[in-house]
Amino acid sequence: MRLKDLAEHLGLSQTTVSRALNGYPEVNEATRLRVVETAKRLGYRPNASALRLATGRSGAIGMVLRGSYEFGPHTSEFLGGIGERLADEEIDILLTTVESFEDEVAAYRRGAASQKVDAFILHSPTLHDERAELLLDLKVPFVLHGRTNIGKPVAWLDIDNTGAIERATSHLLDLGHRRIALLNGIKGRTFAEHREIGYLAALSARGVSFDPALMGNSVFTDEIAFRMTQAMLELRPRPTAFLAGSMMTALGIFRAIRQAGLELGKDVSMIAHDDVFPYLNADNMYPSMSTTRSSMRQAGTRMAELILQILAGKPIEDVHELWPVELVLRESSGPAPQ
């Protein structure tokens, strides 16, 4: 069945039918529902080329990933959430991989010029994100997974990284720990800067001096965390507790603790940030891992919903969501050793 046939069956113009199927706000809800229900009943599926001509939309959302380190389990879960939600609307993800910032900028420019995507999802923004400024200049819709401070309104979804790490650090301080190490994300990334703010705020509130030797910034991998932890455990006095930026980081910290002949939960404590991977359950680790918890897949699903809302006409000034983060205490965090 063609769009023309569906429009004739409904007694509507092709433009109205096309806009109703794609959620344009100027089509009233009763008409939209009638069009959608009739299209499903008659088995109508829009031709991609015809859809683009009729609506000016490509039916795809773009995402650009830079560097092989971004292809970890966090990204897989995030993309899984996005893909599942967009699939419900028969919208594709156009994924581009690049190795440099210059290539990333070029990818956004190509996407805007070719009109192959209707919008972008930006992952792991920086405090002053040039990608966000570029897409605003190009007038391409986007949503940030995280926040930036560019002095202009942007749409974003974020978790309360500052509050999460401040609570986790405060809990370790309550347990008597004073030498608390933070293995954080890449310097300059907004989430990492917000976590550092929370960490420093908790230390300052208790009058505990900050030791730069107990702070590490890097991508979240088991191997890098292992090496950082090895070096920190050589310090005198050594750290008695660790805050891990991810579960992958936690695995590296745990290996180094074991190699040093120490016992997690007794000699050294740890709280990790858990993005809720289906194949790495904090409850099933030994000892079970205390965590700050927020699902990366759920974030991806919600990001897809927000971009759909923007494409349907919702003002970007109204698309701001800050999710609380749960602190789940288990066996890996115990009293400071005497």
C-alpha positions as CSV (number, residue, x, y, z in Angstrom):
1,M,0.0,0.0,0.0
2,R,1.2,3.5,-0.9
3,L,0.9,6.7,1.1
4,K,-1.5,8.0,-1.6
5,D,-3.7,4.9,-1.1
6,L,-3.8,5.3,2.7
7,A,-4.6,9.0,2.4
8,E,-7.5,8.3,0.0
9,H,-8.8,5.6,2.3
10,L,-8.8,8.1,5.2
11,G,-10.1,11.0,3.1
12,L,-7.1,13.1,4.1
13,S,-4.2,14.8,2.3
14,Q,-0.9,12.9,1.9
15,T,0.8,15.6,3.9
16,T,-1.6,15.3,6.8
17,V,-1.2,11.5,6.9
18,S,2.5,11.7,6.7
19,R,2.7,14.3,9.5
20,A,0.3,12.3,11.7
21,L,2.5,9.1,11.3
22,N,5.5,11.1,12.3
23,G,4.1,12.8,15.4
24,Y,4.0,16.4,14.2
25,P,2.4,18.6,16.9
26,E,0.1,20.5,14.4
27,V,-1.9,17.3,13.8
28,N,-4.6,17.0,16.4
29,E,-4.5,13.8,18.6
30,A,-7.8,12.3,17.3
31,T,-6.6,12.5,13.7
32,R,-3.2,11.1,14.6
33,L,-4.7,8.1,16.4
34,R,-7.1,7.5,13.5
35,V,-4.2,7.6,11.0
36,V,-1.9,5.3,13.1
37,E,-4.6,2.8,13.8
38,T,-5.7,2.6,10.2
39,A,-2.1,2.3,9.0
40,K,-1.6,-0.7,11.3
41,R,-4.8,-2.3,10.4
42,L,-4.1,-2.0,6.6
43,G,-0.4,-3.0,7.0
44,Y,0.9,0.3,5.7
45,R,4.7,0.7,6.0
46,P,6.1,4.0,4.7
47,N,8.8,3.9,2.0
48,A,11.9,5.5,3.4
49,S,12.6,7.7,0.4
50,A,9.0,8.8,0.2
51,L,8.9,9.5,3.9
52,R,11.9,11.7,3.6
53,L,10.4,13.6,0.7
54,A,7.1,14.0,2.4
55,T,8.3,15.0,5.9
56,G,11.8,16.2,5.4
57,R,12.9,13.6,7.9
58,S,15.4,10.7,7.5
59,G,14.0,8.3,10.1
60,A,17.4,8.0,11.8
61,I,19.1,9.4,14.9
62,G,22.9,9.9,14.8
63,M,25.6,9.2,17.4
64,V,29.3,9.7,17.0
65,L,31.8,7.7,19.1
66,R,35.5,8.8,19.3
67,G,38.3,6.4,20.2
68,S,38.2,2.7,20.7
69,Y,37.9,3.2,24.5
70,E,34.3,4.4,24.0
71,F,33.3,0.9,22.8
72,G,33.0,-0.6,26.2
73,P,30.1,-2.2,28.1
74,H,28.8,1.2,29.2
75,T,28.3,2.2,25.5
76,S,26.8,-1.2,24.6
77,E,24.2,-0.9,27.3
78,F,23.5,2.8,26.4
79,L,23.0,2.0,22.7
80,G,20.9,-1.0,23.6
81,G,18.5,1.2,25.5
82,I,18.4,3.8,22.7
83,G,17.9,1.1,20.0
84,E,15.1,-0.7,21.7
85,R,13.1,2.5,22.1
86,L,13.7,3.8,18.6
87,A,12.8,0.5,17.1
88,D,9.3,0.9,18.6
89,E,9.0,3.9,16.3
90,E,10.8,2.3,13.3
91,I,13.7,4.7,13.6
92,D,17.3,3.7,13.1
93,I,20.5,4.6,14.8
94,L,23.3,5.9,12.5
95,L,26.5,5.2,14.3
96,T,29.7,6.8,13.2
97,T,33.2,6.0,14.6
98,V,36.1,8.4,14.5
99,E,39.6,8.6,16.1
100,S,40.1,12.3,16.6
101,F,38.1,15.4,17.6
102,E,38.6,16.9,14.2
103,D,37.0,13.8,12.6
104,E,34.2,14.0,15.1
105,V,33.4,17.6,14.1
106,A,33.5,16.6,10.5
107,A,31.1,13.7,11.1
108,Y,28.6,16.1,12.7
109,R,28.9,18.5,9.8
110,R,28.4,15.7,7.3
111,G,25.4,14.5,9.1
112,A,23.8,17.9,9.1
113,A,24.7,18.6,5.4
114,S,23.5,15.3,4.1
115,Q,20.3,15.3,6.2
116,K,20.9,11.6,6.9
117,V,19.9,12.0,10.5
118,D,17.1,14.0,12.2
119,A,18.9,14.6,15.4
120,F,22.0,13.5,17.4
121,I,22.6,12.1,20.9
122,L,25.8,13.4,22.5
123,H,27.5,11.2,25.0
124,S,30.0,12.1,27.8
125,P,30.0,15.9,27.3
126,T,32.7,18.2,28.6
127,L,32.2,21.2,30.8
128,H,32.3,23.5,27.7
129,D,31.3,21.1,24.9
130,E,32.2,22.4,21.5
131,R,30.1,19.7,19.8
132,A,27.0,21.2,21.5
133,E,27.9,24.6,20.2
134,L,28.5,23.3,16.7
135,L,25.1,21.6,16.5
136,L,23.3,24.7,17.8
137,D,25.0,26.7,15.1
138,L,24.0,24.1,12.5
139,K,20.5,24.1,13.9
140,V,20.5,20.3,14.3
141,P,18.4,19.0,17.3
142,F,20.3,17.0,19.9
143,V,20.1,15.8,23.5
144,L,23.1,15.6,25.8
145,H,23.7,12.6,28.1
146,G,25.2,14.7,30.7
147,R,25.5,18.5,31.1
148,T,27.6,21.3,29.7
149,N,28.0,25.0,30.4
150,I,28.0,26.9,27.1
151,G,25.7,29.7,28.2
152,K,22.9,28.6,25.8
153,P,19.9,26.4,26.4
154,V,20.4,22.7,25.5
155,A,18.4,19.5,26.2
156,W,20.0,17.1,28.6
157,L,19.6,14.1,30.9
158,D,22.1,13.5,33.7
159,I,22.5,11.6,36.9
160,D,23.4,13.3,40.2
161,N,27.1,12.4,40.0
162,T,28.0,15.1,42.6
163,G,25.5,13.9,45.1
164,A,26.3,10.2,44.5
165,I,30.0,10.5,45.2
166,E,29.5,12.9,48.1
167,R,27.2,10.3,49.8
168,A,29.6,7.5,49.1
169,T,32.6,9.4,50.4
170,S,30.6,10.5,53.5
171,H,29.7,6.9,54.2
172,L,33.3,5.8,54.1
173,L,34.2,8.7,56.4
174,D,31.5,7.6,58.8
175,L,33.2,4.2,58.8
176,G,36.4,5.9,60.0
177,H,38.3,6.0,56.7
178,R,40.5,9.1,56.1
179,R,42.7,7.9,53.2
180,I,40.1,7.5,50.5
181,A,41.1,7.2,46.9
182,L,39.0,8.1,43.9
183,L,39.6,6.5,40.5
184,N,37.6,8.8,38.3
185,G,36.8,9.3,34.6
186,I,38.7,11.4,32.1
187,K,39.6,14.9,33.3
188,G,37.3,17.5,31.7
189,R,34.4,15.3,31.2
190,T,31.4,16.8,33.1
191,F,30.5,13.6,35.0
192,A,34.1,13.3,36.2
193,E,34.3,16.9,37.3
194,H,31.0,16.6,39.1
195,R,32.2,13.5,40.9
196,E,35.4,15.2,42.0
197,I,33.3,18.1,43.4
198,G,31.2,15.7,45.4
199,Y,34.4,13.9,46.7
200,L,36.1,17.1,47.7
201,A,32.9,18.5,49.3
202,A,32.6,15.4,51.6
203,L,36.3,15.6,52.6
204,S,36.1,19.3,53.3
205,A,32.9,18.9,55.4
206,R,34.8,16.5,57.7
207,G,38.0,18.6,57.8
208,V,40.0,15.9,55.9
209,S,42.8,17.2,53.7
210,F,42.7,16.3,50.0
211,D,45.8,14.3,48.9
212,P,46.3,14.6,45.1
213,A,48.1,11.2,45.1
214,L,44.8,9.6,45.9
215,M,43.1,10.9,42.8
216,G,43.3,9.1,39.4
217,N,41.7,10.1,36.1
218,S,41.4,7.8,33.1
219,V,39.1,5.7,30.9
220,F,37.3,2.9,32.8
221,T,39.2,-0.3,32.2
222,D,40.2,-3.1,34.4
223,E,43.9,-2.9,33.5
224,I,44.3,0.9,34.0
225,A,42.5,0.6,37.4
226,F,44.8,-2.3,38.4
227,R,48.0,-0.3,37.7
228,M,46.7,2.9,39.4
229,T,45.7,0.9,42.5
230,Q,49.0,-0.9,42.6
231,A,50.8,2.5,42.8
232,M,48.4,3.9,45.4
233,L,48.8,0.8,47.6
234,E,52.5,1.6,47.7
235,L,51.9,5.0,49.3
236,R,52.6,5.4,53.0
237,P,50.1,5.6,54.6
238,R,48.2,3.7,52.0
239,P,44.6,4.3,51.2
240,T,42.1,2.3,53.3
241,A,39.2,2.8,50.9
242,F,38.6,3.3,47.1
243,L,35.8,4.9,45.1
244,A,35.6,3.2,41.7
245,G,34.1,5.2,38.8
246,S,32.7,2.0,37.2
247,M,32.3,-1.7,37.7
248,M,35.1,-2.3,35.2
249,T,37.4,-0.1,37.3
250,A,36.3,-2.0,40.4
251,L,37.5,-5.2,38.9
252,G,41.0,-3.8,38.5
253,I,41.0,-2.4,42.0
254,F,39.9,-5.7,43.4
255,R,42.7,-7.5,41.5
256,A,45.4,-5.2,42.9
257,I,44.0,-5.5,46.5
258,R,44.2,-9.3,46.2
259,Q,47.7,-9.2,44.7
260,A,48.8,-7.1,47.7
261,G,47.6,-9.8,50.1
262,L,44.8,-7.6,51.4
263,E,41.1,-8.5,52.0
264,L,38.4,-6.4,50.5
265,G,35.8,-5.3,53.1
266,K,38.3,-5.7,55.9
267,D,41.8,-4.3,55.1
268,V,40.5,-2.1,52.3
269,S,36.9,-1.0,51.5
270,M,35.4,-0.1,48.1
271,I,32.3,1.5,46.7
272,A,31.9,1.4,42.9
273,H,29.5,3.1,40.5
274,D,27.3,0.4,39.0
275,D,25.8,1.1,35.5
276,V,23.7,-2.1,36.0
277,F,25.3,-4.6,33.5
278,P,23.3,-7.8,33.0
279,Y,26.6,-9.8,33.1
280,L,28.2,-8.3,36.2
281,N,26.0,-8.4,39.2
282,A,27.3,-6.5,42.3
283,D,25.3,-8.9,44.6
284,N,27.0,-11.9,43.2
285,M,30.6,-10.7,43.6
286,Y,32.6,-11.9,46.5
287,P,32.5,-10.0,48.7
288,S,29.3,-8.3,47.4
289,M,30.1,-4.8,46.1
290,S,28.7,-1.7,47.7
291,T,27.6,0.6,44.8
292,T,26.1,3.8,43.7
293,R,23.6,2.5,41.2
294,S,22.0,3.9,38.0
295,S,21.1,2.0,34.9
296,M,22.9,2.9,31.7
297,R,20.3,1.1,29.6
298,Q,17.4,3.0,31.2
299,A,19.3,6.2,30.5
300,G,19.6,5.2,26.8
301,T,15.8,4.4,26.7
302,R,14.9,7.8,28.2
303,M,17.4,9.6,25.9
304,A,15.5,8.1,22.9
305,E,12.2,9.3,24.3
306,L,13.5,12.8,24.9
307,I,14.8,13.1,21.3
308,L,11.4,11.9,20.0
309,Q,9.7,14.6,22.2
310,I,12.0,17.3,20.7
311,L,11.3,16.2,17.2
312,A,7.6,16.3,18.0
313,G,8.0,20.0,19.0
314,K,8.9,20.1,22.7
315,P,11.1,23.1,23.5
316,I,14.6,22.2,24.5
317,E,14.4,24.5,27.5
318,D,11.8,22.0,28.9
319,V,14.1,18.9,28.4
320,H,16.2,18.8,31.6
321,E,16.2,15.7,33.8
322,L,18.5,15.0,36.7
323,W,18.2,11.5,38.1
324,P,19.0,10.6,41.7
325,V,21.5,7.8,42.3
326,E,20.9,5.0,44.8
327,L,23.6,4.1,47.3
328,V,23.4,0.3,48.0
329,L,25.6,-0.9,50.9
330,R,27.0,-4.4,50.8
331,E,30.0,-6.3,52.1
332,S,32.8,-4.5,50.3
333,S,32.6,-1.4,52.5
334,G,33.5,-1.9,56.2
335,P,35.1,0.0,59.1
336,A,38.6,1.4,58.6
337,P,41.3,-1.0,59.8
338,Q,42.8,0.0,63.2
